[in-house]
Amino acid sequence: MDEVNKGGRPRTTLTPEQIEEVERLAAVLNQTQLCDFIGVPARTFREIMARDEEVSAAYKRGCAKAVSSVAQSLLQSARDGNITAQIFYLKTRGGWKETAPDPVEAPPTRIELTAKLPDHEHYVDDDEPEYQNH
């Protein structure tokens, strides 16, 4: 069924060439930049994506191609021995994470100190030392 024109502005649609550009540029531009490039306001672009599956699919495909390309480079760097790339990959894809180890409780320790008194002290009483100057 054809849509009946109820007045107002006509719906904005993208040409096949613009849809190709959406896919190509989705890899390198954010949505606002992409909208500026093709000359469509961001709100209008979101509306187009909501009603036109071809545009939505092209945008998603472009984004996915970029992620795939960078991920392949990251994986190759990790395979080539880049430790930072290896750690990043294992944290984001391998489920690794940095956590503090559980504290280990040490058994109680008894410390005994033995002191040797200097020879110049003389004890008068067992409890109190008497110091003498020589």
C-alpha positions in Angstrom: 0.0 0.0 0.0 1.3 3.5 -0.8 1.7 6.0 1.9 -0.7 8.9 1.8 1.0 12.3 2.0 -0.4 14.0 5.0 1.5 17.2 4.3 4.7 18.4 5.9 8.2 17.6 4.7 8.7 14.5 2.6 10.6 11.7 4.2 14.3 11.7 3.7 15.7 8.7 2.0 19.2 7.8 1.1 20.4 7.0 -2.4 22.1 3.7 -3.1 25.4 5.6 -3.3 24.8 7.2 0.1 24.0 3.8 1.6 27.4 2.6 0.2 29.1 5.6 1.8 27.3 4.9 5.1 28.8 1.4 5.1 32.3 2.6 4.1 32.4 5.5 6.5 30.8 3.7 9.5 34.2 2.1 10.0 36.0 5.4 10.6 33.4 8.1 11.6 31.1 8.2 14.6 27.4 8.7 13.8 27.5 12.5 14.2 30.4 12.8 11.8 28.8 10.4 9.3 25.6 12.5 9.4 27.6 15.7 8.8 29.3 14.0 5.9 26.2 12.9 4.1 24.3 16.0 5.0 21.5 14.5 7.2 20.7 15.6 10.8 21.5 12.9 13.4 17.8 12.6 14.4 16.8 12.1 10.8 19.5 9.5 10.3 18.3 7.5 13.3 14.8 7.7 11.9 16.0 6.4 8.5 17.9 3.6 10.2 14.7 2.6 12.2 12.6 2.4 9.1 15.0 1.3 6.4 16.7 -2.1 7.1 19.1 -1.6 4.2 20.6 1.5 5.8 20.7 0.0 9.2 22.4 -3.2 7.9 24.9 -1.1 6.0 25.8 0.9 9.1 26.2 -2.2 11.3 28.2 -4.0 8.6 30.6 -1.0 8.3 31.1 -0.9 12.0 31.6 -4.7 12.2 34.2 -4.6 9.4 36.2 -2.0 11.2 36.1 -4.0 14.5 37.1 -7.1 12.6 40.0 -5.5 10.9 41.4 -4.0 14.2 40.8 -7.3 16.0 42.7 -9.2 13.4 45.6 -6.8 13.7 45.5 -7.0 17.5 45.5 -10.8 17.4 48.5 -10.8 14.9 50.4 -8.4 17.2 49.7 -10.8 20.1 50.9 -13.7 18.1 54.0 -11.8 17.1 54.9 -11.5 20.8 53.5 -8.0 21.7 52.9 -8.6 25.5 50.6 -5.6 25.8 48.4 -7.0 23.0 48.5 -10.4 24.6 47.3 -9.1 27.9 44.6 -6.9 26.4 43.3 -9.8 24.3 43.2 -12.2 27.2 41.4 -9.7 29.4 38.8 -8.8 26.8 38.3 -12.1 25.1 39.8 -14.7 27.4 38.0 -13.7 30.6 41.3 -12.9 32.4 41.2 -10.1 35.0 43.6 -8.6 37.6 42.5 -9.2 41.1 44.4 -9.0 44.4 45.3 -12.4 45.8 43.4 -13.5 48.9 45.2 -12.5 52.0 47.0 -15.4 53.7 46.7 -15.6 57.4 50.0 -16.3 59.1 50.0 -18.3 62.3 50.8 -16.3 65.5 54.5 -15.8 66.0 56.1 -15.6 69.4 59.2 -13.4 69.5 61.6 -13.7 72.5 64.2 -11.1 73.1 67.2 -11.7 75.3 69.2 -8.7 76.4 72.7 -8.7 77.8 73.4 -6.0 80.3 76.6 -4.1 80.3 79.3 -5.2 82.8 79.4 -1.9 84.7 75.9 -2.3 86.2 75.7 -3.7 89.7 72.5 -5.0 91.2 71.7 -4.3 94.8 68.2 -5.7 94.7 67.0 -8.3 92.2 64.4 -6.0 90.8 66.2 -2.7 90.5 69.6 -2.1 88.9 72.0 0.3 90.5 74.3 2.1 88.1 77.8 3.0 89.1 80.2 5.2 87.2 83.7 3.8 86.9 
